[in-house]
Amino acid sequence: MNNFLRSVTNSITKTYRKALSIKYDFVKHAHGGENAGNDTSEELLRNILKQRFPTANEITVKDVSGGCGAMYTVYIECSSFKGVPIVKQHKAVYEALDKQIKVIHGLRVETKAPP
């Protein structure tokens, strides 16, 4: 039984370390490397979306994971969405954030064309 508990503990420890490593890599990338400025991960995502949707009236990115960067909500209001199905609007957002999505837990997207 003792070996079993040791094995389970080691497995959990390895999984936890891997998760921390992935989070560290995302934060390091989000900040442009070890010696980057004061951008938060929210700001990084917002800047990427501003580049992809330059005509957007509003772009909001919020970390809804309690500050650990695991889950974000994104809201974009952009005239380029006018007449485009919501599925294609969301696909454009996911494509813009493709590299970042690989290292975060989840992303909730809301898009809208202005009235």
SEMILO-283952 format. One record per atom (N, C-alpha, C): residue number from 1; residue in one letter; atom name; x, y, z. Coordinates in steps of 0.02 Angstrom, whole numbers, padded with zeros to 5 digits, always signed. Each point is the difference from the previous one (the first is absolute). Layout:
<NUM, A, CA, <X, Y, Z>> ...
//
This chain:
<1, M, N, <+00041, -00060, +00000>> <1, M, CA, <-00041, +00060, +00000>> <1, M, C, <+00043, +00063, +00000>> <2, N, N, <+00056, -00002, +00036>> <2, N, CA, <+00044, +00057, +00004>> <2, N, C, <+00028, +00018, -00069>> <3, N, N, <+00019, -00050, -00040>> <3, N, CA, <+00025, +00013, -00067>> <3, N, C, <-00054, +00030, -00045>> <4, F, N, <-00062, -00023, +00010>> <4, F, CA, <-00055, +00027, -00039>> <4, F, C, <-00009, +00075, +00015>> <5, L, N, <-00001, +00019, +00063>> <5, L, CA, <-00008, +00070, +00019>> <5, L, C, <+00058, +00042, -00027>> <6, R, N, <+00060, -00027, +00005>> <6, R, CA, <+00059, +00035, -00026>> <6, R, C, <-00007, +00011, -00076>> <7, S, N, <-00024, -00051, -00035>> <7, S, CA, <-00009, +00004, -00072>> <7, S, C, <-00052, +00053, -00018>> <8, V, N, <-00056, +00000, +00036>> <8, V, CA, <-00053, +00049, -00013>> <8, V, C, <+00026, +00071, +00015>> <9, T, N, <+00034, +00008, +00055>> <9, T, CA, <+00028, +00065, +00018>> <9, T, C, <+00049, +00025, -00053>> <10, N, N, <+00043, -00044, -00023>> <10, N, CA, <+00048, +00019, -00053>> <10, N, C, <-00035, +00020, -00064>> <11, S, N, <-00053, -00037, -00017>> <11, S, CA, <-00038, +00016, -00060>> <11, S, C, <-00033, +00068, +00005>> <12, I, N, <-00030, +00014, +00057>> <12, I, CA, <-00033, +00065, +00011>> <12, I, C, <+00052, +00056, -00002>> <13, T, N, <+00057, -00011, +00031>> <13, T, CA, <+00053, +00050, +00001>> <13, T, C, <+00024, +00015, -00070>> <14, K, N, <+00010, -00051, -00041>> <14, K, CA, <+00023, +00010, -00069>> <14, K, C, <-00052, +00039, -00040>> <15, T, N, <-00064, -00017, +00009>> <15, T, CA, <-00053, +00034, -00036>> <15, T, C, <-00003, +00074, +00020>> <16, Y, N, <+00005, +00013, +00065>> <16, Y, CA, <-00001, +00068, +00025>> <16, Y, C, <+00059, +00041, -00027>> <17, R, N, <+00060, -00030, +00002>> <17, R, CA, <+00059, +00034, -00026>> <17, R, C, <-00007, +00015, -00075>> <18, K, N, <-00029, -00046, -00038>> <18, K, CA, <-00011, +00011, -00071>> <18, K, C, <-00048, +00058, -00011>> <19, A, N, <-00054, +00002, +00040>> <19, A, CA, <-00049, +00055, -00006>> <19, A, C, <+00034, +00066, +00016>> <20, L, N, <+00040, +00002, +00052>> <20, L, CA, <+00036, +00062, +00017>> <20, L, C, <+00048, +00020, -00055>> <21, S, N, <+00033, -00048, -00030>> <21, S, CA, <+00047, +00014, -00055>> <21, S, C, <-00037, +00030, -00059>> <22, I, N, <-00058, -00028, -00018>> <22, I, CA, <-00039, +00027, -00055>> <22, I, C, <-00021, +00071, +00015>> <23, K, N, <-00024, +00013, +00062>> <23, K, CA, <-00021, +00067, +00020>> <23, K, C, <+00059, +00048, -00003>> <24, Y, N, <+00058, -00022, +00024>> <24, Y, CA, <+00059, +00043, -00001>> <24, Y, C, <+00018, +00017, -00072>> <25, D, N, <-00002, -00049, -00045>> <25, D, CA, <+00017, +00012, -00070>> <25, D, C, <-00048, +00051, -00031>> <26, F, N, <-00065, -00005, +00017>> <26, F, CA, <-00049, +00048, -00027>> <26, F, C, <+00014, +00070, +00027>> <27, V, N, <+00011, +00006, +00065>> <27, V, CA, <+00012, +00066, +00029>> <27, V, C, <+00065, +00029, -00028>> <28, K, N, <+00052, -00041, -00005>> <28, K, CA, <+00063, +00023, -00028>> <28, K, C, <-00010, +00025, -00072>> <29, H, N, <-00037, -00040, -00040>> <29, H, CA, <-00014, +00020, -00069>> <29, H, C, <-00044, +00063, -00001>> <30, A, N, <-00048, +00002, +00044>> <30, A, CA, <-00045, +00058, +00003>> <30, A, C, <+00037, +00064, +00014>> <31, H, N, <+00053, -00006, +00038>> <31, H, CA, <+00040, +00059, +00019>> <31, H, C, <+00060, +00010, -00046>> <32, G, N, <+00005, -00039, -00052>> <32, G, CA, <+00054, +00009, -00049>> <32, G, C, <+00067, -00027, +00024>> <33, G, N, <+00001, -00044, +00048>> <33, G, CA, <+00063, -00029, +00024>> <33, G, C, <+00013, +00018, +00072>> <34, E, N, <+00059, -00016, +00023>> <34, E, CA, <+00017, +00009, +00070>> <34, E, C, <+00000, +00073, +00022>> <35, N, N, <+00023, +00045, -00044>> <35, N, CA, <+00011, +00070, +00020>> <35, N, C, <-00050, +00048, -00031>> <36, A, N, <-00061, -00022, -00009>> <36, A, CA, <-00050, +00042, -00034>> <36, A, C, <-00029, +00051, +00048>> <37, G, N, <-00043, +00043, -00029>> <37, G, CA, <-00030, +00054, +00038>> <37, G, C, <-00056, -00024, +00046>> <38, N, N, <-00049, +00044, +00013>> <38, N, CA, <-00051, -00014, +00049>> <38, N, C, <-00066, -00023, -00030>> <39, D, N, <-00002, -00020, -00064>> <39, D, CA, <-00062, -00024, -00030>> <39, D, C, <-00027, -00060, +00038>> <40, T, N, <-00066, -00002, +00009>> <40, T, CA, <-00031, -00060, +00028>> <40, T, C, <-00021, -00044, -00057>> <41, S, N, <-00018, -00060, +00015>> <41, S, CA, <-00024, -00046, -00052>> <41, S, C, <-00063, +00027, -00033>> <42, E, N, <-00042, +00034, +00039>> <42, E, CA, <-00060, +00032, -00029>> <42, E, C, <+00021, +00051, -00053>> <43, E, N, <+00050, +00039, +00016>> <43, E, CA, <+00024, +00051, -00047>> <43, E, C, <+00029, -00032, -00063>> <44, L, N, <+00036, -00054, +00008>> <44, L, CA, <+00028, -00035, -00058>> <44, L, C, <-00057, -00023, -00047>> <45, L, N, <-00050, -00033, +00029>> <45, L, CA, <-00056, -00024, -00041>> <45, L, C, <-00036, +00059, -00033>> <46, R, N, <-00011, +00053, +00038>> <46, R, CA, <-00034, +00059, -00027>> <46, R, C, <+00040, +00030, -00058>> <47, N, N, <+00065, +00005, +00007>> <47, N, CA, <+00042, +00028, -00053>> <47, N, C, <-00001, -00043, -00063>> <48, I, N, <+00001, -00065, +00008>> <48, I, CA, <-00005, -00045, -00057>> <48, I, C, <-00067, +00010, -00036>> <49, L, N, <-00053, +00005, +00039>> <49, L, CA, <-00066, +00010, -00030>> <49, L, C, <-00007, +00068, -00033>> <50, K, N, <+00032, +00052, +00029>> <50, K, CA, <-00001, +00066, -00032>> <50, K, C, <+00035, -00001, -00067>> <51, Q, N, <+00054, -00038, -00005>> <51, Q, CA, <+00034, -00006, -00064>> <51, Q, C, <-00043, -00037, -00051>> <52, R, N, <-00035, -00051, +00022>> <52, R, CA, <-00040, -00041, -00045>> <52, R, C, <-00065, +00035, -00019>> <53, F, N, <-00029, +00039, +00046>> <53, F, CA, <-00063, +00035, -00012>> <53, F, C, <+00010, +00076, +00012>> <54, P, N, <+00037, +00033, -00045>> <54, P, CA, <+00018, +00071, +00011>> <54, P, C, <-00060, +00047, -00002>> <55, T, N, <-00056, -00020, -00030>> <55, T, CA, <-00058, +00044, -00004>> <55, T, C, <-00050, -00013, +00057>> <56, A, N, <+00019, -00040, +00049>> <56, A, CA, <-00045, -00016, +00055>> <56, A, C, <-00017, +00062, +00041>> <57, N, N, <-00064, +00007, +00017>> <57, N, CA, <-00022, +00054, +00044>> <57, N, C, <+00019, -00015, +00072>> <58, E, N, <-00001, -00065, +00017>> <58, E, CA, <+00015, -00020, +00069>> <58, E, C, <+00032, -00069, +00000>> <59, I, N, <+00052, -00007, +00040>> <59, I, CA, <+00032, -00065, +00012>> <59, I, C, <+00012, -00004, +00075>> <60, T, N, <-00031, -00049, +00031>> <60, T, CA, <+00008, -00011, +00072>> <60, T, C, <+00026, -00070, +00012>> <61, V, N, <+00052, -00006, +00040>> <61, V, CA, <+00028, -00065, +00020>> <61, V, C, <+00003, -00001, +00075>> <62, K, N, <-00028, -00052, +00030>> <62, K, CA, <-00001, -00004, +00073>> <62, K, C, <+00021, -00070, +00022>> <63, D, N, <+00047, -00002, +00047>> <63, D, CA, <+00021, -00063, +00031>> <63, D, C, <-00054, -00019, +00051>> <64, V, N, <-00037, -00053, -00012>> <64, V, CA, <-00053, -00021, +00045>> <64, V, C, <+00019, -00061, +00041>> <65, S, N, <+00065, -00012, +00005>> <65, S, CA, <+00024, -00059, +00037>> <65, S, C, <+00027, +00020, +00069>> <66, G, N, <-00015, +00060, +00021>> <66, G, CA, <+00026, +00022, +00065>> <66, G, C, <+00070, +00027, -00005>> <67, G, N, <+00022, +00017, -00060>> <67, G, CA, <+00065, +00031, -00009>> <67, G, C, <+00056, -00048, -00020>> <68, C, N, <-00015, -00064, -00007>> <68, C, CA, <+00054, -00048, -00016>> <68, C, C, <+00009, -00008, -00075>> <69, G, N, <-00042, +00030, -00042>> <69, G, CA, <+00009, -00003, -00072>> <69, G, C, <-00022, -00064, -00033>> <70, A, N, <-00044, -00037, +00033>> <70, A, CA, <-00022, -00064, -00029>> <70, A, C, <-00063, +00008, -00042>> <71, M, N, <-00041, +00051, +00013>> <71, M, CA, <-00064, +00008, -00035>> <71, M, C, <-00011, +00074, -00014>> <72, Y, N, <-00019, +00016, -00061>> <72, Y, CA, <-00012, +00069, -00020>> <72, Y, C, <-00068, +00006, -00034>> <73, T, N, <-00030, +00060, +00007>> <73, T, CA, <-00057, +00017, -00041>> <73, T, C, <+00022, +00056, -00046>> <74, V, N, <-00025, -00003, -00062>> <74, V, CA, <+00018, +00050, -00050>> <74, V, C, <-00065, +00027, -00030>> <75, Y, N, <-00005, +00066, -00004>> <75, Y, CA, <-00057, +00032, -00033>> <75, Y, C, <+00027, +00046, -00054>> <76, I, N, <-00026, -00007, -00061>> <76, I, CA, <+00022, +00043, -00055>> <76, I, C, <-00061, +00025, -00037>> <77, E, N, <-00004, +00066, -00008>> <77, E, CA, <-00051, +00031, -00043>> <77, E, C, <+00037, +00031, -00059>> <78, C, N, <-00014, -00026, -00060>> <78, C, CA, <+00038, +00021, -00059>> <78, C, C, <-00045, +00002, -00061>> <79, S, N, <+00007, +00053, -00040>> <79, S, CA, <-00041, +00007, -00060>> <79, S, C, <+00014, -00055, -00051>> <80, S, N, <+00059, -00029, +00002>> <80, S, CA, <+00016, -00054, -00048>> <80, S, C, <-00041, -00063, +00015>> <81, F, N, <-00035, -00003, +00057>> <81, F, CA, <-00043, -00057, +00016>> <81, F, C, <-00069, +00007, -00031>> <82, K, N, <-00016, +00058, -00028>> <82, K, CA, <-00066, +00012, -00027>> <82, K, C, <-00015, -00050, -00056>> <83, G, N, <-00055, -00038, +00007>> <83, G, CA, <-00020, -00048, -00050>> <83, G, C, <+00037, -00066, +00003>> <84, V, N, <+00048, -00007, +00046>> <84, V, CA, <+00040, -00062, +00006>> <84, V, C, <-00032, -00043, +00054>> <85, P, N, <-00011, -00065, -00014>> <85, P, CA, <-00028, -00044, +00051>> <85, P, C, <+00043, -00001, +00064>> <86, I, N, <-00032, -00008, +00057>> <86, I, CA, <+00035, +00001, +00064>> <86, I, C, <+00055, -00053, +00002>> <87, V, N, <-00013, -00059, -00029>> <87, V, CA, <+00051, -00053, +00000>> <87, V, C, <+00063, +00024, -00035>> <88, K, N, <-00007, +00036, -00056>> <88, K, CA, <+00059, +00025, -00036>> <88, K, C, <+00034, +00057, +00038>> <89, Q, N, <-00040, +00041, +00035>> <89, Q, CA, <+00028, +00053, +00042>> <89, Q, C, <+00045, -00031, +00054>> <90, H, N, <-00027, -00050, +00034>> <90, H, CA, <+00038, -00032, +00054>> <90, H, C, <+00061, -00036, -00027>> <91, K, N, <-00007, -00031, -00058>> <91, K, CA, <+00057, -00035, -00031>> <91, K, C, <+00057, +00050, -00014>> <92, A, N, <-00017, +00060, -00022>> <92, A, CA, <+00051, +00051, -00013>> <92, A, C, <+00036, +00019, +00064>> <93, V, N, <-00037, +00004, +00056>> <93, V, CA, <+00031, +00016, +00064>> <93, V, C, <+00047, -00057, +00022>> <94, Y, N, <-00024, -00061, -00005>> <94, Y, CA, <+00041, -00058, +00019>> <94, Y, C, <+00063, -00005, -00043>> <95, E, N, <-00007, +00015, -00064>> <95, E, CA, <+00059, -00002, -00044>> <95, E, C, <+00051, +00054, +00019>> <96, A, N, <-00025, +00059, +00019>> <96, A, CA, <+00045, +00054, +00020>> <96, A, C, <+00039, -00018, +00063>> <97, L, N, <-00032, -00039, +00044>> <97, L, CA, <+00032, -00018, +00064>> <97, L, C, <+00025, -00072, +00001>> <98, D, N, <+00012, -00028, -00058>> <98, D, CA, <+00018, -00070, -00007>> <98, D, C, <+00058, -00021, +00046>> <99, K, N, <+00054, +00037, +00000>> <99, K, CA, <+00059, -00019, +00041>> <99, K, C, <-00016, +00004, +00074>> <100, Q, N, <-00037, +00051, +00021>> <100, Q, CA, <-00015, +00009, +00070>> <100, Q, C, <-00050, -00053, +00025>> <101, I, N, <-00048, -00019, -00042>> <101, I, CA, <-00050, -00049, +00020>> <101, I, C, <+00032, -00067, +00018>> <102, K, N, <+00056, -00015, -00030>> <102, K, CA, <+00033, -00064, +00013>> <102, K, C, <+00025, -00007, +00072>> <103, V, N, <+00008, +00056, +00035>> <103, V, CA, <+00028, -00004, +00067>> <103, V, C, <-00046, +00026, +00055>> <104, I, N, <-00061, +00021, -00018>> <104, I, CA, <-00048, +00019, +00052>> <104, I, C, <-00054, -00053, +00004>> <105, H, N, <-00037, +00000, +00054>> <105, H, CA, <-00051, -00052, +00011>> <105, H, C, <-00062, +00012, -00042>> <106, G, N, <-00023, +00062, -00003>> <106, G, CA, <-00062, +00013, -00036>> <106, G, C, <-00008, +00072, -00021>> <107, L, N, <-00043, +00008, -00050>> <107, L, CA, <-00013, +00067, -00027>> <107, L, C, <-00075, +00004, -00017>> <108, R, N, <-00033, +00050, +00028>> <108, R, CA, <-00070, +00012, -00014>> <108, R, C, <-00004, +00062, -00045>> <109, V, N, <-00032, -00006, -00057>> <109, V, CA, <+00000, +00053, -00050>> <109, V, C, <-00071, +00026, -00012>> <110, E, N, <-00006, +00066, -00002>> <110, E, CA, <-00063, +00033, -00020>> <110, E, C, <+00018, +00052, -00052>> <111, T, N, <-00033, -00002, -00057>> <111, T, CA, <+00013, +00048, -00053>> <111, T, C, <-00066, +00033, -00021>> <112, K, N, <+00007, +00060, -00029>> <112, K, CA, <-00060, +00037, -00019>> <112, K, C, <+00019, +00051, -00054>> <113, A, N, <-00045, +00009, -00047>> <113, A, CA, <+00007, +00054, -00048>> <113, A, C, <-00035, +00061, +00029>> <114, P, N, <+00027, +00060, -00010>> <114, P, CA, <-00033, +00060, +00028>> <114, P, C, <-00068, +00011, -00033>> <115, P, N, <-00045, +00034, +00035>> <115, P, CA, <-00067, +00013, -00029>> <115, P, C, <+00003, +00047, -00059>> 
//
